[in-house]
């Protein structure tokens, strides 16, 4: 009677970079994470200063340092994910740069949307507090026309919401350009080496 050992299957790894299966150059990951966090944080603070709540525009430099520091580990995960995907698919340097820039842009846009939404919350709260000063609405002024107000949103709230949407759109486009530039710049400084030296880019899995 012969027995056969059950075939072993390699468990699926959702994030190979964290399991050591991707030869990451940790210096490159750290450099990209810091540069991208501070670059995207600058865009976020710029949009906040241009269209955000007035009470949050008092210390832009401190806000930039705080937001960027919080985003560094998030961008590090995004860079690791992009490098993992590039390693699995055997991507070349240019494709890897584009993938990292896309992942960084996704993180930056989500952070921008969250920050803009909080600004809009503060702005609408301020508009609600000062609505009593605009008695023209209650007296049937021009702004009380149904074409401008539906009883839920005032004209000022509509304008603020539209401005917030424009800020997200402009900031997102800016982030695309910023991320492409800085990922390419850091990659060039590293000589195109985004993976750890001394190991082939796509080592076969031992059977």
PyMOL commands that set and color helices and strands:
alter all, ss='L'
color gray80, all
select helices_A, chain A and resi 16-19+26-51+54-56+60-89+93-129+131-133+142-144+155-189
alter helices_A, ss='H'
color red, helices_A
deselect
rebuild
show_as cartoon
